[in-house]
Amino acid sequence: MGYFGSYACGDWGVGSDLDVVLIVTETDLAFETSSAQWDLTEIAVDVMVYTEAQWKGILQQAGFGKRMANKVEWVAGFH
């Protein structure tokens, strides 16, 4: 589990939400629906859930993958 975005950059403010990435071993859910399993609407959190394989693939991509590799502050687990 890690976080990224304004909290990781230290420039959060009023109205900011917490952007969280969760890496799971596996799931039967599609990426588009896996985040819906986490109801965090009461605390303004956006969650992105990836399998380990999906995450490794993202890190190999230019653009988004490179930014994520450098921007996630890991709290626990996957590094």
PDB file of N, CA, C and O in Angstrom, chain B, residues numbered from 101:
ATOM      1  N   MET B 101       0.841  -1.172   0.000  1.00  0.00           N
ATOM      2  CA  MET B 101       0.000   0.000   0.000  1.00  0.00           C
ATOM      3  C   MET B 101       0.887   1.235   0.000  1.00  0.00           C
ATOM      4  O   MET B 101       1.878   1.313   0.726  1.00  0.00           O
ATOM      5  N   GLY B 102       0.510   2.189  -0.823  1.00  0.00           N
ATOM      6  CA  GLY B 102       1.232   3.440  -0.868  1.00  0.00           C
ATOM      7  C   GLY B 102       0.305   4.581  -1.230  1.00  0.00           C
ATOM      8  O   GLY B 102      -0.855   4.371  -1.584  1.00  0.00           O
ATOM      9  N   TYR B 103       0.829   5.789  -1.136  1.00  0.00           N
ATOM     10  CA  TYR B 103       0.038   6.959  -1.514  1.00  0.00           C
ATOM     11  C   TYR B 103       0.860   7.827  -2.456  1.00  0.00           C
ATOM     12  O   TYR B 103       2.090   7.770  -2.468  1.00  0.00           O
ATOM     13  N   PHE B 104       0.163   8.622  -3.237  1.00  0.00           N
ATOM     14  CA  PHE B 104       0.803   9.478  -4.225  1.00  0.00           C
ATOM     15  C   PHE B 104      -0.027  10.733  -4.388  1.00  0.00           C
ATOM     16  O   PHE B 104      -1.014  10.916  -3.676  1.00  0.00           O
ATOM     17  N   GLY B 105       0.341  11.572  -5.280  1.00  0.00           N
ATOM     18  CA  GLY B 105      -0.422  12.801  -5.516  1.00  0.00           C
ATOM     19  C   GLY B 105       0.002  13.907  -4.565  1.00  0.00           C
ATOM     20  O   GLY B 105       1.153  13.960  -4.133  1.00  0.00           O
ATOM     21  N   SER B 106      -0.930  14.784  -4.245  1.00  0.00           N
ATOM     22  CA  SER B 106      -0.593  15.979  -3.477  1.00  0.00           C
ATOM     23  C   SER B 106      -0.049  15.656  -2.085  1.00  0.00           C
ATOM     24  O   SER B 106       0.833  16.362  -1.596  1.00  0.00           O
ATOM     25  N   TYR B 107      -0.552  14.609  -1.442  1.00  0.00           N
ATOM     26  CA  TYR B 107      -0.025  14.258  -0.117  1.00  0.00           C
ATOM     27  C   TYR B 107       1.430  13.795  -0.212  1.00  0.00           C
ATOM     28  O   TYR B 107       2.248  14.156   0.634  1.00  0.00           O
ATOM     29  N   ALA B 108       1.751  13.022  -1.205  1.00  0.00           N
ATOM     30  CA  ALA B 108       3.125  12.542  -1.371  1.00  0.00           C
ATOM     31  C   ALA B 108       4.066  13.686  -1.745  1.00  0.00           C
ATOM     32  O   ALA B 108       5.238  13.681  -1.370  1.00  0.00           O
ATOM     33  N   CYS B 109       3.547  14.666  -2.485  1.00  0.00           N
ATOM     34  CA  CYS B 109       4.370  15.807  -2.895  1.00  0.00           C
ATOM     35  C   CYS B 109       4.460  16.888  -1.816  1.00  0.00           C
ATOM     36  O   CYS B 109       5.317  17.770  -1.873  1.00  0.00           O
ATOM     37  N   GLY B 110       3.562  16.803  -0.836  1.00  0.00           N
ATOM     38  CA  GLY B 110       3.571  17.794   0.238  1.00  0.00           C
ATOM     39  C   GLY B 110       2.876  19.090  -0.103  1.00  0.00           C
ATOM     40  O   GLY B 110       3.058  20.089   0.594  1.00  0.00           O
ATOM     41  N   ASP B 111       2.076  19.098  -1.167  1.00  0.00           N
ATOM     42  CA  ASP B 111       1.383  20.333  -1.537  1.00  0.00           C
ATOM     43  C   ASP B 111      -0.138  20.195  -1.470  1.00  0.00           C
ATOM     44  O   ASP B 111      -0.858  20.828  -2.241  1.00  0.00           O
ATOM     45  N   TRP B 112      -0.618  19.370  -0.550  1.00  0.00           N
ATOM     46  CA  TRP B 112      -2.061  19.190  -0.380  1.00  0.00           C
ATOM     47  C   TRP B 112      -2.644  20.428   0.299  1.00  0.00           C
ATOM     48  O   TRP B 112      -1.936  21.215   0.927  1.00  0.00           O
ATOM     49  N   GLY B 113      -3.942  20.568   0.150  1.00  0.00           N
ATOM     50  CA  GLY B 113      -4.634  21.692   0.768  1.00  0.00           C
ATOM     51  C   GLY B 113      -6.109  21.380   0.923  1.00  0.00           C
ATOM     52  O   GLY B 113      -6.538  20.240   0.745  1.00  0.00           O
ATOM     53  N   VAL B 114      -6.873  22.396   1.254  1.00  0.00           N
ATOM     54  CA  VAL B 114      -8.309  22.236   1.415  1.00  0.00           C
ATOM     55  C   VAL B 114      -8.888  21.657   0.135  1.00  0.00           C
ATOM     56  O   VAL B 114      -8.629  22.170  -0.953  1.00  0.00           O
ATOM     57  N   GLY B 115      -9.657  20.609   0.256  1.00  0.00           N
ATOM     58  CA  GLY B 115     -10.269  19.972  -0.898  1.00  0.00           C
ATOM     59  C   GLY B 115      -9.451  18.842  -1.499  1.00  0.00           C
ATOM     60  O   GLY B 115      -9.929  18.136  -2.387  1.00  0.00           O
ATOM     61  N   SER B 116      -8.220  18.662  -1.025  1.00  0.00           N
ATOM     62  CA  SER B 116      -7.399  17.559  -1.539  1.00  0.00           C
ATOM     63  C   SER B 116      -7.948  16.230  -1.053  1.00  0.00           C
ATOM     64  O   SER B 116      -8.502  16.131   0.042  1.00  0.00           O
ATOM     65  N   ASP B 117      -7.786  15.218  -1.879  1.00  0.00           N
ATOM     66  CA  ASP B 117      -8.125  13.872  -1.445  1.00  0.00           C
ATOM     67  C   ASP B 117      -6.822  13.082  -1.344  1.00  0.00           C
ATOM     68  O   ASP B 117      -5.771  13.530  -1.802  1.00  0.00           O
ATOM     69  N   LEU B 118      -6.908  11.920  -0.746  1.00  0.00           N
ATOM     70  CA  LEU B 118      -5.747  11.048  -0.609  1.00  0.00           C
ATOM     71  C   LEU B 118      -5.799  10.030  -1.735  1.00  0.00           C
ATOM     72  O   LEU B 118      -6.793   9.320  -1.886  1.00  0.00           O
ATOM     73  N   ASP B 119      -4.737   9.953  -2.525  1.00  0.00           N
ATOM     74  CA  ASP B 119      -4.643   9.005  -3.627  1.00  0.00           C
ATOM     75  C   ASP B 119      -3.836   7.803  -3.153  1.00  0.00           C
ATOM     76  O   ASP B 119      -2.670   7.932  -2.779  1.00  0.00           O
ATOM     77  N   VAL B 120      -4.469   6.633  -3.172  1.00  0.00           N
ATOM     78  CA  VAL B 120      -3.865   5.416  -2.630  1.00  0.00           C
ATOM     79  C   VAL B 120      -3.745   4.366  -3.721  1.00  0.00           C
ATOM     80  O   VAL B 120      -4.644   4.212  -4.547  1.00  0.00           O
ATOM     81  N   VAL B 121      -2.631   3.645  -3.719  1.00  0.00           N
ATOM     82  CA  VAL B 121      -2.456   2.511  -4.612  1.00  0.00           C
ATOM     83  C   VAL B 121      -2.313   1.259  -3.750  1.00  0.00           C
ATOM     84  O   VAL B 121      -1.508   1.220  -2.819  1.00  0.00           O
ATOM     85  N   LEU B 122      -3.099   0.246  -4.072  1.00  0.00           N
ATOM     86  CA  LEU B 122      -3.037  -1.044  -3.391  1.00  0.00           C
ATOM     87  C   LEU B 122      -2.586  -2.094  -4.386  1.00  0.00           C
ATOM     88  O   LEU B 122      -3.136  -2.195  -5.482  1.00  0.00           O
ATOM     89  N   ILE B 123      -1.594  -2.870  -4.011  1.00  0.00           N
ATOM     90  CA  ILE B 123      -1.107  -3.952  -4.855  1.00  0.00           C
ATOM     91  C   ILE B 123      -1.557  -5.251  -4.215  1.00  0.00           C
ATOM     92  O   ILE B 123      -1.205  -5.538  -3.071  1.00  0.00           O
ATOM     93  N   VAL B 124      -2.335  -6.039  -4.948  1.00  0.00           N
ATOM     94  CA  VAL B 124      -2.831  -7.317  -4.444  1.00  0.00           C
ATOM     95  C   VAL B 124      -2.187  -8.452  -5.235  1.00  0.00           C
ATOM     96  O   VAL B 124      -1.775  -8.270  -6.381  1.00  0.00           O
ATOM     97  N   THR B 125      -2.107  -9.604  -4.618  1.00  0.00           N
ATOM     98  CA  THR B 125      -1.509 -10.751  -5.293  1.00  0.00           C
ATOM     99  C   THR B 125      -2.287 -11.107  -6.542  1.00  0.00           C
ATOM    100  O   THR B 125      -1.715 -11.290  -7.616  1.00  0.00           O
ATOM    101  N   GLU B 126      -3.597 -11.203  -6.391  1.00  0.00           N
ATOM    102  CA  GLU B 126      -4.456 -11.499  -7.539  1.00  0.00           C
ATOM    103  C   GLU B 126      -5.880 -11.119  -7.214  1.00  0.00           C
ATOM    104  O   GLU B 126      -6.240 -10.961  -6.047  1.00  0.00           O
ATOM    105  N   THR B 127      -6.684 -10.972  -8.238  1.00  0.00           N
ATOM    106  CA  THR B 127      -8.102 -10.679  -8.081  1.00  0.00           C
ATOM    107  C   THR B 127      -8.838 -11.156  -9.324  1.00  0.00           C
ATOM    108  O   THR B 127      -8.274 -11.194 -10.417  1.00  0.00           O
ATOM    109  N   ASP B 128     -10.081 -11.514  -9.146  1.00  0.00           N
ATOM    110  CA  ASP B 128     -10.921 -11.906 -10.276  1.00  0.00           C
ATOM    111  C   ASP B 128     -11.627 -10.693 -10.883  1.00  0.00           C
ATOM    112  O   ASP B 128     -12.280 -10.799 -11.921  1.00  0.00           O
ATOM    113  N   LEU B 129     -11.489  -9.545 -10.227  1.00  0.00           N
ATOM    114  CA  LEU B 129     -12.168  -8.342 -10.679  1.00  0.00           C
ATOM    115  C   LEU B 129     -11.321  -7.598 -11.696  1.00  0.00           C
ATOM    116  O   LEU B 129     -10.092  -7.610 -11.623  1.00  0.00           O
ATOM    117  N   ALA B 130     -11.981  -6.956 -12.637  1.00  0.00           N
ATOM    118  CA  ALA B 130     -11.286  -6.107 -13.600  1.00  0.00           C
ATOM    119  C   ALA B 130     -10.791  -4.854 -12.892  1.00  0.00           C
ATOM    120  O   ALA B 130     -11.370  -4.429 -11.893  1.00  0.00           O
ATOM    121  N   PHE B 131      -9.716  -4.261 -13.412  1.00  0.00           N
ATOM    122  CA  PHE B 131      -9.168  -3.044 -12.809  1.00  0.00           C
ATOM    123  C   PHE B 131     -10.253  -1.985 -12.631  1.00  0.00           C
ATOM    124  O   PHE B 131     -10.295  -1.306 -11.606  1.00  0.00           O
ATOM    125  N   GLU B 132     -11.122  -1.845 -13.618  1.00  0.00           N
ATOM    126  CA  GLU B 132     -12.147  -0.808 -13.593  1.00  0.00           C
ATOM    127  C   GLU B 132     -13.132  -0.971 -12.443  1.00  0.00           C
ATOM    128  O   GLU B 132     -13.744   0.010 -12.020  1.00  0.00           O
ATOM    129  N   THR B 133     -13.300  -2.183 -11.927  1.00  0.00           N
ATOM    130  CA  THR B 133     -14.262  -2.406 -10.849  1.00  0.00           C
ATOM    131  C   THR B 133     -13.618  -2.768  -9.516  1.00  0.00           C
ATOM    132  O   THR B 133     -14.294  -2.756  -8.488  1.00  0.00           O
ATOM    133  N   SER B 134     -12.344  -3.084  -9.510  1.00  0.00           N
ATOM    134  CA  SER B 134     -11.708  -3.534  -8.260  1.00  0.00           C
ATOM    135  C   SER B 134     -11.679  -2.450  -7.192  1.00  0.00           C
ATOM    136  O   SER B 134     -11.793  -2.758  -6.006  1.00  0.00           O
ATOM    137  N   SER B 135     -11.531  -1.205  -7.579  1.00  0.00           N
ATOM    138  CA  SER B 135     -11.501  -0.115  -6.602  1.00  0.00           C
ATOM    139  C   SER B 135     -12.858   0.094  -5.942  1.00  0.00           C
ATOM    140  O   SER B 135     -12.927   0.586  -4.816  1.00  0.00           O
ATOM    141  N   ALA B 136     -13.929  -0.271  -6.625  1.00  0.00           N
ATOM    142  CA  ALA B 136     -15.273  -0.096  -6.073  1.00  0.00           C
ATOM    143  C   ALA B 136     -15.509  -0.974  -4.850  1.00  0.00           C
ATOM    144  O   ALA B 136     -16.454  -0.736  -4.096  1.00  0.00           O
ATOM    145  N   GLN B 137     -14.676  -1.974  -4.642  1.00  0.00           N
ATOM    146  CA  GLN B 137     -14.814  -2.851  -3.478  1.00  0.00           C
ATOM    147  C   GLN B 137     -14.396  -2.149  -2.182  1.00  0.00           C
ATOM    148  O   GLN B 137     -14.660  -2.653  -1.090  1.00  0.00           O
ATOM    149  N   TRP B 138     -13.752  -0.999  -2.301  1.00  0.00           N
ATOM    150  CA  TRP B 138     -13.276  -0.233  -1.158  1.00  0.00           C
ATOM    151  C   TRP B 138     -14.116   1.032  -1.041  1.00  0.00           C
ATOM    152  O   TRP B 138     -13.897   1.985  -1.789  1.00  0.00           O
ATOM    153  N   ASP B 139     -15.059   1.057  -0.129  1.00  0.00           N
ATOM    154  CA  ASP B 139     -15.913   2.231   0.033  1.00  0.00           C
ATOM    155  C   ASP B 139     -15.236   3.213   0.986  1.00  0.00           C
ATOM    156  O   ASP B 139     -15.356   3.114   2.207  1.00  0.00           O
ATOM    157  N   LEU B 140     -14.531   4.151   0.392  1.00  0.00           N
ATOM    158  CA  LEU B 140     -13.811   5.145   1.182  1.00  0.00           C
ATOM    159  C   LEU B 140     -14.320   6.556   0.903  1.00  0.00           C
ATOM    160  O   LEU B 140     -13.603   7.535   1.111  1.00  0.00           O
ATOM    161  N   THR B 141     -15.551   6.653   0.434  1.00  0.00           N
ATOM    162  CA  THR B 141     -16.107   7.945   0.065  1.00  0.00           C
ATOM    163  C   THR B 141     -16.263   8.878   1.264  1.00  0.00           C
ATOM    164  O   THR B 141     -16.238  10.098   1.103  1.00  0.00           O
ATOM    165  N   GLU B 142     -16.419   8.332   2.437  1.00  0.00           N
ATOM    166  CA  GLU B 142     -16.586   9.166   3.629  1.00  0.00           C
ATOM    167  C   GLU B 142     -15.313   9.894   4.020  1.00  0.00           C
ATOM    168  O   GLU B 142     -15.372  10.876   4.759  1.00  0.00           O
ATOM    169  N   ILE B 143     -14.167   9.436   3.544  1.00  0.00           N
ATOM    170  CA  ILE B 143     -12.911  10.061   3.963  1.00  0.00           C
ATOM    171  C   ILE B 143     -12.098  10.601   2.784  1.00  0.00           C
ATOM    172  O   ILE B 143     -10.889  10.792   2.913  1.00  0.00           O
ATOM    173  N   ALA B 144     -12.728  10.845   1.662  1.00  0.00           N
ATOM    174  CA  ALA B 144     -12.091  11.457   0.491  1.00  0.00           C
ATOM    175  C   ALA B 144     -10.796  10.764   0.081  1.00  0.00           C
ATOM    176  O   ALA B 144      -9.725  11.372   0.062  1.00  0.00           O
ATOM    177  N   VAL B 145     -10.917   9.480  -0.245  1.00  0.00           N
ATOM    178  CA  VAL B 145      -9.772   8.690  -0.695  1.00  0.00           C
ATOM    179  C   VAL B 145     -10.087   8.101  -2.062  1.00  0.00           C
ATOM    180  O   VAL B 145     -11.149   7.514  -2.268  1.00  0.00           O
ATOM    181  N   ASP B 146      -9.155   8.264  -2.990  1.00  0.00           N
ATOM    182  CA  ASP B 146      -9.247   7.591  -4.283  1.00  0.00           C
ATOM    183  C   ASP B 146      -8.308   6.400  -4.240  1.00  0.00           C
ATOM    184  O   ASP B 146      -7.130   6.541  -3.913  1.00  0.00           O
ATOM    185  N   VAL B 147      -8.834   5.221  -4.573  1.00  0.00           N
ATOM    186  CA  VAL B 147      -8.046   3.995  -4.492  1.00  0.00           C
ATOM    187  C   VAL B 147      -7.872   3.401  -5.878  1.00  0.00           C
ATOM    188  O   VAL B 147      -8.828   3.291  -6.646  1.00  0.00           O
ATOM    189  N   MET B 148      -6.641   3.019  -6.189  1.00  0.00           N
ATOM    190  CA  MET B 148      -6.337   2.294  -7.418  1.00  0.00           C
ATOM    191  C   MET B 148      -5.815   0.934  -6.984  1.00  0.00           C
ATOM    192  O   MET B 148      -4.837   0.849  -6.240  1.00  0.00           O
ATOM    193  N   VAL B 149      -6.462  -0.127  -7.445  1.00  0.00           N
ATOM    194  CA  VAL B 149      -6.072  -1.482  -7.057  1.00  0.00           C
ATOM    195  C   VAL B 149      -5.481  -2.192  -8.271  1.00  0.00           C
ATOM    196  O   VAL B 149      -6.113  -2.278  -9.324  1.00  0.00           O
ATOM    197  N   TYR B 150      -4.270  -2.694  -8.110  1.00  0.00           N
ATOM    198  CA  TYR B 150      -3.572  -3.420  -9.172  1.00  0.00           C
ATOM    199  C   TYR B 150      -3.121  -4.775  -8.645  1.00  0.00           C
ATOM    200  O   TYR B 150      -2.817  -4.921  -7.461  1.00  0.00           O
ATOM    201  N   THR B 151      -3.080  -5.757  -9.524  1.00  0.00           N
ATOM    202  CA  THR B 151      -2.395  -6.997  -9.170  1.00  0.00           C
ATOM    203  C   THR B 151      -0.895  -6.738  -9.300  1.00  0.00           C
ATOM    204  O   THR B 151      -0.482  -5.749  -9.905  1.00  0.00           O
ATOM    205  N   GLU B 152      -0.094  -7.617  -8.738  1.00  0.00           N
ATOM    206  CA  GLU B 152       1.356  -7.468  -8.862  1.00  0.00           C
ATOM    207  C   GLU B 152       1.779  -7.427 -10.327  1.00  0.00           C
ATOM    208  O   GLU B 152       2.630  -6.624 -10.712  1.00  0.00           O
ATOM    209  N   ALA B 153       1.182  -8.297 -11.142  1.00  0.00           N
ATOM    210  CA  ALA B 153       1.527  -8.343 -12.565  1.00  0.00           C
ATOM    211  C   ALA B 153       1.138  -7.038 -13.265  1.00  0.00           C
ATOM    212  O   ALA B 153       1.911  -6.519 -14.070  1.00  0.00           O
ATOM    213  N   GLN B 154      -0.040  -6.508 -12.970  1.00  0.00           N
ATOM    214  CA  GLN B 154      -0.464  -5.249 -13.579  1.00  0.00           C
ATOM    215  C   GLN B 154       0.480  -4.117 -13.181  1.00  0.00           C
ATOM    216  O   GLN B 154       0.868  -3.303 -14.019  1.00  0.00           O
ATOM    217  N   TRP B 155       0.845  -4.070 -11.910  1.00  0.00           N
ATOM    218  CA  TRP B 155       1.718  -3.013 -11.420  1.00  0.00           C
ATOM    219  C   TRP B 155       3.092  -3.072 -12.098  1.00  0.00           C
ATOM    220  O   TRP B 155       3.631  -2.044 -12.508  1.00  0.00           O
ATOM    221  N   LYS B 156       3.642  -4.255 -12.210  1.00  0.00           N
ATOM    222  CA  LYS B 156       4.938  -4.397 -12.875  1.00  0.00           C
ATOM    223  C   LYS B 156       4.849  -3.944 -14.326  1.00  0.00           C
ATOM    224  O   LYS B 156       5.786  -3.340 -14.848  1.00  0.00           O
ATOM    225  N   GLY B 157       3.728  -4.232 -14.979  1.00  0.00           N
ATOM    226  CA  GLY B 157       3.524  -3.781 -16.346  1.00  0.00           C
ATOM    227  C   GLY B 157       3.427  -2.268 -16.440  1.00  0.00           C
ATOM    228  O   GLY B 157       3.966  -1.667 -17.370  1.00  0.00           O
ATOM    229  N   ILE B 158       2.756  -1.658 -15.501  1.00  0.00           N
ATOM    230  CA  ILE B 158       2.620  -0.201 -15.492  1.00  0.00           C
ATOM    231  C   ILE B 158       3.978   0.461 -15.320  1.00  0.00           C
ATOM    232  O   ILE B 158       4.271   1.460 -15.977  1.00  0.00           O
ATOM    233  N   LEU B 159       4.796  -0.082 -14.454  1.00  0.00           N
ATOM    234  CA  LEU B 159       6.103   0.513 -14.203  1.00  0.00           C
ATOM    235  C   LEU B 159       7.013   0.460 -15.427  1.00  0.00           C
ATOM    236  O   LEU B 159       7.994   1.200 -15.504  1.00  0.00           O
ATOM    237  N   GLN B 160       6.698  -0.396 -16.368  1.00  0.00           N
ATOM    238  CA  GLN B 160       7.491  -0.509 -17.592  1.00  0.00           C
ATOM    239  C   GLN B 160       7.050   0.496 -18.659  1.00  0.00           C
ATOM    240  O   GLN B 160       7.739   0.683 -19.662  1.00  0.00           O
ATOM    241  N   GLN B 161       5.914   1.135 -18.442  1.00  0.00           N
ATOM    242  CA  GLN B 161       5.378   2.087 -19.412  1.00  0.00           C
ATOM    243  C   GLN B 161       6.034   3.455 -19.251  1.00  0.00           C
ATOM    244  O   GLN B 161       6.394   3.864 -18.147  1.00  0.00           O
ATOM    245  N   ALA B 162       6.178   4.140 -20.356  1.00  0.00           N
ATOM    246  CA  ALA B 162       6.634   5.531 -20.305  1.00  0.00           C
ATOM    247  C   ALA B 162       5.484   6.383 -19.768  1.00  0.00           C
ATOM    248  O   ALA B 162       4.337   5.936 -19.759  1.00  0.00           O
ATOM    249  N   GLY B 163       5.764   7.538 -19.345  1.00  0.00           N
ATOM    250  CA  GLY B 163       4.726   8.455 -18.883  1.00  0.00           C
ATOM    251  C   GLY B 163       4.214   8.087 -17.508  1.00  0.00           C
ATOM    252  O   GLY B 163       4.922   8.226 -16.511  1.00  0.00           O
ATOM    253  N   PHE B 164       2.970   7.613 -17.462  1.00  0.00           N
ATOM    254  CA  PHE B 164       2.319   7.312 -16.186  1.00  0.00           C
ATOM    255  C   PHE B 164       3.137   6.349 -15.338  1.00  0.00           C
ATOM    256  O   PHE B 164       3.295   6.574 -14.138  1.00  0.00           O
ATOM    257  N   GLY B 165       3.647   5.306 -15.919  1.00  0.00           N
ATOM    258  CA  GLY B 165       4.416   4.318 -15.174  1.00  0.00           C
ATOM    259  C   GLY B 165       5.663   4.903 -14.544  1.00  0.00           C
ATOM    260  O   GLY B 165       5.975   4.609 -13.390  1.00  0.00           O
ATOM    261  N   LYS B 166       6.363   5.709 -15.275  1.00  0.00           N
ATOM    262  CA  LYS B 166       7.577   6.354 -14.750  1.00  0.00           C
ATOM    263  C   LYS B 166       7.238   7.312 -13.614  1.00  0.00           C
ATOM    264  O   LYS B 166       7.939   7.364 -12.603  1.00  0.00           O
ATOM    265  N   ARG B 167       6.150   8.075 -13.791  1.00  0.00           N
ATOM    266  CA  ARG B 167       5.741   9.001 -12.723  1.00  0.00           C
ATOM    267  C   ARG B 167       5.352   8.237 -11.465  1.00  0.00           C
ATOM    268  O   ARG B 167       5.725   8.620 -10.356  1.00  0.00           O
ATOM    269  N   MET B 168       4.599   7.154 -11.642  1.00  0.00           N
ATOM    270  CA  MET B 168       4.169   6.377 -10.482  1.00  0.00           C
ATOM    271  C   MET B 168       5.358   5.735  -9.768  1.00  0.00           C
ATOM    272  O   MET B 168       5.387   5.681  -8.539  1.00  0.00           O
ATOM    273  N   ALA B 169       6.310   5.263 -10.509  1.00  0.00           N
ATOM    274  CA  ALA B 169       7.481   4.621  -9.915  1.00  0.00           C
ATOM    275  C   ALA B 169       8.218   5.580  -9.000  1.00  0.00           C
ATOM    276  O   ALA B 169       8.798   5.166  -7.996  1.00  0.00           O
ATOM    277  N   ASN B 170       8.199   6.851  -9.341  1.00  0.00           N
ATOM    278  CA  ASN B 170       8.933   7.842  -8.563  1.00  0.00           C
ATOM    279  C   ASN B 170       8.082   8.601  -7.557  1.00  0.00           C
ATOM    280  O   ASN B 170       8.628   9.288  -6.693  1.00  0.00           O
ATOM    281  N   LYS B 171       6.774   8.498  -7.644  1.00  0.00           N
ATOM    282  CA  LYS B 171       5.905   9.331  -6.826  1.00  0.00           C
ATOM    283  C   LYS B 171       5.217   8.605  -5.677  1.00  0.00           C
ATOM    284  O   LYS B 171       4.739   9.256  -4.748  1.00  0.00           O
ATOM    285  N   VAL B 172       5.154   7.291  -5.711  1.00  0.00           N
ATOM    286  CA  VAL B 172       4.445   6.568  -4.653  1.00  0.00           C
ATOM    287  C   VAL B 172       5.304   6.522  -3.398  1.00  0.00           C
ATOM    288  O   VAL B 172       6.477   6.152  -3.439  1.00  0.00           O
ATOM    289  N   GLU B 173       4.699   6.904  -2.291  1.00  0.00           N
ATOM    290  CA  GLU B 173       5.323   6.750  -0.966  1.00  0.00           C
ATOM    291  C   GLU B 173       4.753   5.482  -0.364  1.00  0.00           C
ATOM    292  O   GLU B 173       3.577   5.434  -0.003  1.00  0.00           O
ATOM    293  N   TRP B 174       5.579   4.460  -0.256  1.00  0.00           N
ATOM    294  CA  TRP B 174       5.106   3.160   0.211  1.00  0.00           C
ATOM    295  C   TRP B 174       4.967   3.147   1.723  1.00  0.00           C
ATOM    296  O   TRP B 174       5.875   3.549   2.450  1.00  0.00           O
ATOM    297  N   VAL B 175       3.819   2.682   2.181  1.00  0.00           N
ATOM    298  CA  VAL B 175       3.532   2.576   3.605  1.00  0.00           C
ATOM    299  C   VAL B 175       3.843   1.175   4.083  1.00  0.00           C
ATOM    300  O   VAL B 175       4.404   0.992   5.163  1.00  0.00           O
ATOM    301  N   ALA B 176       3.484   0.193   3.290  1.00  0.00           N
ATOM    302  CA  ALA B 176       3.699  -1.201   3.668  1.00  0.00           C
ATOM    303  C   ALA B 176       3.747  -2.062   2.420  1.00  0.00           C
ATOM    304  O   ALA B 176       3.157  -1.722   1.395  1.00  0.00           O
ATOM    305  N   GLY B 177       4.451  -3.173   2.514  1.00  0.00           N
ATOM    306  CA  GLY B 177       4.410  -4.180   1.466  1.00  0.00           C
ATOM    307  C   GLY B 177       5.283  -3.926   0.265  1.00  0.00           C
ATOM    308  O   GLY B 177       6.491  -3.720   0.390  1.00  0.00           O
ATOM    309  N   PHE B 178       4.667  -3.942  -0.899  1.00  0.00           N
ATOM    310  CA  PHE B 178       5.288  -3.937  -2.233  1.00  0.00           C
ATOM    311  C   PHE B 178       6.207  -2.739  -2.433  1.00  0.00           C
ATOM    312  O   PHE B 178       5.786  -1.598  -2.241  1.00  0.00           O
ATOM    313  N   HIS B 179       7.444  -2.982  -2.813  1.00  0.00           N
ATOM    314  CA  HIS B 179       8.392  -1.881  -3.110  1.00  0.00           C
ATOM    315  C   HIS B 179       9.092  -2.170  -4.408  1.00  0.00           C
ATOM    316  O   HIS B 179       9.928  -1.381  -4.847  1.00  0.00           O
TER     317      HIS B 179
END
